[in-house]
Amino acid sequence: TDAPRLAVSELSAGRSSSKPGALLAGAHDDEARADLDMRFSSITGVVSTEEKVRFERMIFRATRGNCYVRFAPIKQPITDPETGSLIEKCVFIVFFKSLSIETKLKKICDAFFAHRYSLPDMDDAPAVDRMLTENAQELVDSRTVLLKNQDTRFRLCQMLAQHTERWTWIVLREKAVY
């Protein structure tokens, strides 16, 4: 019953084909495209807890309410790399539909110094598993580097401590001469 309408829509769109099953393939393409149209894109990241309310309000105003924002607090404070102080942060995820909203969201994240993270499509199980194993490996590598750094600093301090008394006497003699 829908075949005449499909044929007219295929011809009017300029996608006509000489293959006999082209109309059925076009119908499947339309279904796949409709499925992709129903999907939401997302941006995830971390923002300061102090900025959470302003961040959410800015997203709402910039996108005119055309996105869905969720937050979850991070239990442990995170050290700020610039100041070295501990800061409470929360994780956010924003769901949206259009590319123009995506560019606005990226600009807002940059303005609030929010660190963005990329997530694979949750329907792609191998990509999710790959990302989880990569993150676990990065944690192991970071822990190894941290432990080696601590060990090196400890050995350096021990070496310097052995010479401290001698250096003190040298400095005192130099001061006494002048």
Phi and psi restraints in degrees (value plus and minus 20) as a CYANA .aco file:
   2 ASP   PHI    -109.5   -69.5
   2 ASP   PSI     -24.6    15.4
   3 ALA   PHI     -80.4   -40.4
   3 ALA   PSI     -63.9   -23.9
   4 PRO   PHI     -82.2   -42.2
   4 PRO   PSI     -60.6   -20.6
   5 ARG   PHI     -85.9   -45.9
   5 ARG   PSI     -59.0   -19.0
   6 LEU   PHI     -84.5   -44.5
   6 LEU   PSI     -61.6   -21.6
   7 ALA   PHI     -84.0   -44.0
   7 ALA   PSI     -61.7   -21.7
   8 VAL   PHI     -85.6   -45.6
   8 VAL   PSI     -62.9   -22.9
   9 SER   PHI     -87.4   -47.4
   9 SER   PSI     -54.3   -14.3
  10 GLU   PHI     -87.1   -47.1
  10 GLU   PSI     -62.5   -22.5
  11 LEU   PHI     -88.8   -48.8
  11 LEU   PSI     -61.0   -21.0
  12 SER   PHI     -90.3   -50.3
  12 SER   PSI     -47.5    -7.5
  13 ALA   PHI    -102.8   -62.8
  13 ALA   PSI     -29.4    10.6
  14 GLY   PHI      58.6    98.6
  14 GLY   PSI       3.6    43.6
  15 ARG   PHI    -132.0   -92.0
  15 ARG   PSI      10.2    50.2
  16 SER   PHI     -89.4   -49.4
  16 SER   PSI     129.6   169.6
  17 SER   PHI    -157.8  -117.8
  17 SER   PSI     135.0   175.0
  18 SER   PHI    -108.1   -68.1
  18 SER   PSI     -24.6    15.4
  19 LYS   PHI     -96.1   -56.1
  19 LYS   PSI     124.9   164.9
  20 PRO   PHI     -87.5   -47.5
  20 PRO   PSI     -53.1   -13.1
  21 GLY   PHI    -114.1   -74.1
  21 GLY   PSI      -4.7    35.3
  22 ALA   PHI     -86.2   -46.2
  22 ALA   PSI     -54.7   -14.7
  23 LEU   PHI     -86.8   -46.8
  23 LEU   PSI     -59.7   -19.7
  24 LEU   PHI     -87.1   -47.1
  24 LEU   PSI     -60.2   -20.2
  25 ALA   PHI     -84.2   -44.2
  25 ALA   PSI     -58.4   -18.4
  26 GLY   PHI     -83.4   -43.4
  26 GLY   PSI     -57.4   -17.4
  27 ALA   PHI     -84.9   -44.9
  27 ALA   PSI     -61.0   -21.0
  28 HIS   PHI     -87.6   -47.6
  28 HIS   PSI     -57.0   -17.0
  29 ASP   PHI     -83.5   -43.5
  29 ASP   PSI     -60.2   -20.2
  30 ASP   PHI     -84.1   -44.1
  30 ASP   PSI     -59.8   -19.8
  31 GLU   PHI     -85.2   -45.2
  31 GLU   PSI     -62.2   -22.2
  32 ALA   PHI     -85.5   -45.5
  32 ALA   PSI     -60.5   -20.5
  33 ARG   PHI     -86.0   -46.0
  33 ARG   PSI     -60.2   -20.2
  34 ALA   PHI     -84.5   -44.5
  34 ALA   PSI     -56.9   -16.9
  35 ASP   PHI     -84.6   -44.6
  35 ASP   PSI     -61.2   -21.2
  36 LEU   PHI     -89.3   -49.3
  36 LEU   PSI     -52.6   -12.6
  37 ASP   PHI     -87.1   -47.1
  37 ASP   PSI     -46.9    -6.9
  38 MET   PHI    -103.0   -63.0
  38 MET   PSI     -27.8    12.2
  39 ARG   PHI    -102.3   -62.3
  39 ARG   PSI     128.3   168.3
  40 PHE   PHI    -124.3   -84.3
  40 PHE   PSI     125.8   165.8
  41 SER   PHI    -112.1   -72.1
  41 SER   PSI     144.7   184.7
  42 SER   PHI    -165.1  -125.1
  42 SER   PSI     133.6   173.6
  43 ILE   PHI    -145.3  -105.3
  43 ILE   PSI     111.6   151.6
  44 THR   PHI    -143.1  -103.1
  44 THR   PSI     135.7   175.7
  45 GLY   PHI     158.3   198.3
  45 GLY   PSI    -186.2  -146.2
  46 VAL   PHI    -149.5  -109.5
  46 VAL   PSI     113.9   153.9
  47 VAL   PHI    -154.6  -114.6
  47 VAL   PSI     134.6   174.6
  48 SER   PHI     -81.8   -41.8
  48 SER   PSI     121.1   161.1
  49 THR   PHI     -83.7   -43.7
  49 THR   PSI     -52.7   -12.7
  50 GLU   PHI     -83.4   -43.4
  50 GLU   PSI     -51.5   -11.5
  51 GLU   PHI    -112.4   -72.4
  51 GLU   PSI     -20.8    19.2
  52 LYS   PHI     -77.5   -37.5
  52 LYS   PSI     -68.7   -28.7
  53 VAL   PHI     -87.2   -47.2
  53 VAL   PSI     -65.2   -25.2
  54 ARG   PHI     -82.6   -42.6
  54 ARG   PSI     -60.2   -20.2
  55 PHE   PHI     -80.8   -40.8
  55 PHE   PSI     -68.6   -28.6
  56 GLU   PHI     -83.9   -43.9
  56 GLU   PSI     -62.5   -22.5
  57 ARG   PHI     -84.2   -44.2
  57 ARG   PSI     -60.9   -20.9
  58 MET   PHI     -84.3   -44.3
  58 MET   PSI     -61.0   -21.0
  59 ILE   PHI     -83.4   -43.4
  59 ILE   PSI     -63.6   -23.6
  60 PHE   PHI     -81.6   -41.6
  60 PHE   PSI     -64.7   -24.7
  61 ARG   PHI     -89.5   -49.5
  61 ARG   PSI     -62.0   -22.0
  62 ALA   PHI     -88.6   -48.6
  62 ALA   PSI     -54.4   -14.4
  63 THR   PHI    -119.8   -79.8
  63 THR   PSI     -16.7    23.3
  64 ARG   PHI      35.7    75.7
  64 ARG   PSI      18.1    58.1
  65 GLY   PHI      57.0    97.0
  65 GLY   PSI      -7.4    32.6
  66 ASN   PHI    -112.9   -72.9
  66 ASN   PSI      15.2    55.2
  67 CYS   PHI    -171.6  -131.6
  67 CYS   PSI     144.8   184.8
  68 TYR   PHI    -141.3  -101.3
  68 TYR   PSI     100.6   140.6
  69 VAL   PHI    -134.9   -94.9
  69 VAL   PSI     114.6   154.6
  70 ARG   PHI    -150.3  -110.3
  70 ARG   PSI     124.6   164.6
  71 PHE   PHI    -144.8  -104.8
  71 PHE   PSI     131.4   171.4
  72 ALA   PHI    -162.4  -122.4
  72 ALA   PSI     108.7   148.7
  73 PRO   PHI     -92.0   -52.0
  73 PRO   PSI     128.8   168.8
  74 ILE   PHI    -113.9   -73.9
  74 ILE   PSI     107.0   147.0
  75 LYS   PHI     -87.0   -47.0
  75 LYS   PSI     -57.9   -17.9
  76 GLN   PHI    -117.7   -77.7
  76 GLN   PSI     117.2   157.2
  77 PRO   PHI     -85.0   -45.0
  77 PRO   PSI     127.5   167.5
  78 ILE   PHI    -128.7   -88.7
  78 ILE   PSI     118.8   158.8
  79 THR   PHI     -95.3   -55.3
  79 THR   PSI     106.9   146.9
  80 ASP   PHI     -95.6   -55.6
  80 ASP   PSI     104.0   144.0
  81 PRO   PHI     -86.7   -46.7
  81 PRO   PSI     -44.9    -4.9
  82 GLU   PHI    -101.0   -61.0
  82 GLU   PSI     -64.6   -24.6
  83 THR   PHI    -121.0   -81.0
  83 THR   PSI     -42.4    -2.4
  84 GLY   PHI      62.9   102.9
  84 GLY   PSI     -19.1    20.9
  85 SER   PHI    -110.0   -70.0
  85 SER   PSI     139.0   179.0
  86 LEU   PHI    -101.9   -61.9
  86 LEU   PSI     112.8   152.8
  87 ILE   PHI    -148.3  -108.3
  87 ILE   PSI     116.5   156.5
  88 GLU   PHI     -98.4   -58.4
  88 GLU   PSI     110.0   150.0
  89 LYS   PHI    -150.3  -110.3
  89 LYS   PSI     144.5   184.5
  90 CYS   PHI    -156.7  -116.7
  90 CYS   PSI     132.3   172.3
  91 VAL   PHI    -108.2   -68.2
  91 VAL   PSI     121.0   161.0
  92 PHE   PHI    -149.4  -109.4
  92 PHE   PSI     133.9   173.9
  93 ILE   PHI    -158.1  -118.1
  93 ILE   PSI     112.8   152.8
  94 VAL   PHI    -141.0  -101.0
  94 VAL   PSI     104.4   144.4
  95 PHE   PHI    -121.3   -81.3
  95 PHE   PSI     116.2   156.2
  96 PHE   PHI    -171.7  -131.7
  96 PHE   PSI     153.1   193.1
  97 LYS   PHI    -133.3   -93.3
  97 LYS   PSI     -54.8   -14.8
  98 SER   PHI    -132.4   -92.4
  98 SER   PSI     141.0   181.0
  99 LEU   PHI     -89.6   -49.6
  99 LEU   PSI     -52.4   -12.4
 100 SER   PHI     -86.0   -46.0
 100 SER   PSI     -57.2   -17.2
 101 ILE   PHI     -86.7   -46.7
 101 ILE   PSI     -56.9   -16.9
 102 GLU   PHI     -81.0   -41.0
 102 GLU   PSI     -63.8   -23.8
 103 THR   PHI     -85.2   -45.2
 103 THR   PSI     -59.9   -19.9
 104 LYS   PHI     -81.9   -41.9
 104 LYS   PSI     -63.4   -23.4
 105 LEU   PHI     -84.1   -44.1
 105 LEU   PSI     -59.7   -19.7
 106 LYS   PHI     -84.0   -44.0
 106 LYS   PSI     -60.0   -20.0
 107 LYS   PHI     -85.3   -45.3
 107 LYS   PSI     -60.1   -20.1
 108 ILE   PHI     -85.0   -45.0
 108 ILE   PSI     -63.2   -23.2
 109 CYS   PHI     -79.9   -39.9
 109 CYS   PSI     -62.6   -22.6
 110 ASP   PHI     -85.1   -45.1
 110 ASP   PSI     -58.5   -18.5
 111 ALA   PHI     -86.5   -46.5
 111 ALA   PSI     -53.4   -13.4
 112 PHE   PHI    -113.8   -73.8
 112 PHE   PSI     -11.4    28.6
 113 PHE   PHI      34.3    74.3
 113 PHE   PSI      18.2    58.2
 114 ALA   PHI    -104.8   -64.8
 114 ALA   PSI     114.4   154.4
 115 HIS   PHI    -108.5   -68.5
 115 HIS   PSI     101.7   141.7
 116 ARG   PHI    -111.5   -71.5
 116 ARG   PSI     126.1   166.1
 117 TYR   PHI    -145.8  -105.8
 117 TYR   PSI     124.1   164.1
 118 SER   PHI    -115.5   -75.5
 118 SER   PSI     116.7   156.7
 119 LEU   PHI    -139.7   -99.7
 119 LEU   PSI     121.1   161.1
 120 PRO   PHI     -95.0   -55.0
 120 PRO   PSI     146.6   186.6
 121 ASP   PHI     -83.4   -43.4
 121 ASP   PSI     109.8   149.8
 122 MET   PHI     -88.0   -48.0
 122 MET   PSI     -35.7     4.3
 123 ASP   PHI     -98.4   -58.4
 123 ASP   PSI     -37.2     2.8
 124 ASP   PHI    -114.4   -74.4
 124 ASP   PSI      64.9   104.9
 125 ALA   PHI     -78.6   -38.6
 125 ALA   PSI     -62.9   -22.9
 126 PRO   PHI     -81.3   -41.3
 126 PRO   PSI     -57.0   -17.0
 127 ALA   PHI     -87.4   -47.4
 127 ALA   PSI     -58.5   -18.5
 128 VAL   PHI     -85.8   -45.8
 128 VAL   PSI     -65.2   -25.2
 129 ASP   PHI     -82.0   -42.0
 129 ASP   PSI     -61.6   -21.6
 130 ARG   PHI     -81.4   -41.4
 130 ARG   PSI     -63.7   -23.7
 131 MET   PHI     -85.1   -45.1
 131 MET   PSI     -60.4   -20.4
 132 LEU   PHI     -83.5   -43.5
 132 LEU   PSI     -61.8   -21.8
 133 THR   PHI     -88.6   -48.6
 133 THR   PSI     -57.0   -17.0
 134 GLU   PHI     -83.9   -43.9
 134 GLU   PSI     -61.9   -21.9
 135 ASN   PHI     -85.0   -45.0
 135 ASN   PSI     -61.6   -21.6
 136 ALA   PHI     -82.9   -42.9
 136 ALA   PSI     -60.8   -20.8
 137 GLN   PHI     -85.3   -45.3
 137 GLN   PSI     -60.4   -20.4
 138 GLU   PHI     -82.5   -42.5
 138 GLU   PSI     -59.3   -19.3
 139 LEU   PHI     -84.3   -44.3
 139 LEU   PSI     -62.0   -22.0
 140 VAL   PHI     -83.2   -43.2
 140 VAL   PSI     -65.6   -25.6
 141 ASP   PHI     -82.1   -42.1
 141 ASP   PSI     -62.6   -22.6
 142 SER   PHI     -84.5   -44.5
 142 SER   PSI     -60.9   -20.9
 143 ARG   PHI     -83.3   -43.3
 143 ARG   PSI     -61.7   -21.7
 144 THR   PHI     -82.5   -42.5
 144 THR   PSI     -65.4   -25.4
 145 VAL   PHI     -83.1   -43.1
 145 VAL   PSI     -62.3   -22.3
 146 LEU   PHI     -81.6   -41.6
 146 LEU   PSI     -65.2   -25.2
 147 LEU   PHI     -85.4   -45.4
 147 LEU   PSI     -61.0   -21.0
 148 LYS   PHI     -84.3   -44.3
 148 LYS   PSI     -60.3   -20.3
 149 ASN   PHI     -82.7   -42.7
 149 ASN   PSI     -64.4   -24.4
 150 GLN   PHI     -82.7   -42.7
 150 GLN   PSI     -62.3   -22.3
 151 ASP   PHI     -83.3   -43.3
 151 ASP   PSI     -63.3   -23.3
 152 THR   PHI     -83.7   -43.7
 152 THR   PSI     -63.4   -23.4
 153 ARG   PHI     -83.2   -43.2
 153 ARG   PSI     -60.8   -20.8
 154 PHE   PHI     -83.2   -43.2
 154 PHE   PSI     -64.8   -24.8
 155 ARG   PHI     -85.5   -45.5
 155 ARG   PSI     -57.8   -17.8
 156 LEU   PHI     -84.2   -44.2
 156 LEU   PSI     -63.0   -23.0
 157 CYS   PHI     -84.2   -44.2
 157 CYS   PSI     -59.3   -19.3
 158 GLN   PHI     -81.9   -41.9
 158 GLN   PSI     -63.9   -23.9
 159 MET   PHI     -83.4   -43.4
 159 MET   PSI     -62.9   -22.9
 160 LEU   PHI     -87.5   -47.5
 160 LEU   PSI     -55.4   -15.4
 161 ALA   PHI     -85.3   -45.3
 161 ALA   PSI     -50.4   -10.4
 162 GLN   PHI     -85.4   -45.4
 162 GLN   PSI     -50.7   -10.7
 163 HIS   PHI    -118.8   -78.8
 163 HIS   PSI     -22.8    17.2
 164 THR   PHI     -81.3   -41.3
 164 THR   PSI     -66.0   -26.0
 165 GLU   PHI     -83.3   -43.3
 165 GLU   PSI     -64.6   -24.6
 166 ARG   PHI     -82.8   -42.8
 166 ARG   PSI     -63.0   -23.0
 167 TRP   PHI     -85.2   -45.2
 167 TRP   PSI     -56.0   -16.0
 168 THR   PHI     -81.9   -41.9
 168 THR   PSI     -64.3   -24.3
 169 TRP   PHI     -85.4   -45.4
 169 TRP   PSI     -57.9   -17.9
 170 ILE   PHI     -84.0   -44.0
 170 ILE   PSI     -63.0   -23.0
 171 VAL   PHI     -85.4   -45.4
 171 VAL   PSI     -62.2   -22.2
 172 LEU   PHI     -83.1   -43.1
 172 LEU   PSI     -60.5   -20.5
 173 ARG   PHI     -84.2   -44.2
 173 ARG   PSI     -61.7   -21.7
 174 GLU   PHI     -82.7   -42.7
 174 GLU   PSI     -60.4   -20.4
 175 LYS   PHI     -87.7   -47.7
 175 LYS   PSI     -57.6   -17.6
 176 ALA   PHI     -87.6   -47.6
 176 ALA   PSI     -53.1   -13.1
 177 VAL   PHI     -90.2   -50.2
 177 VAL   PSI     -60.2   -20.2
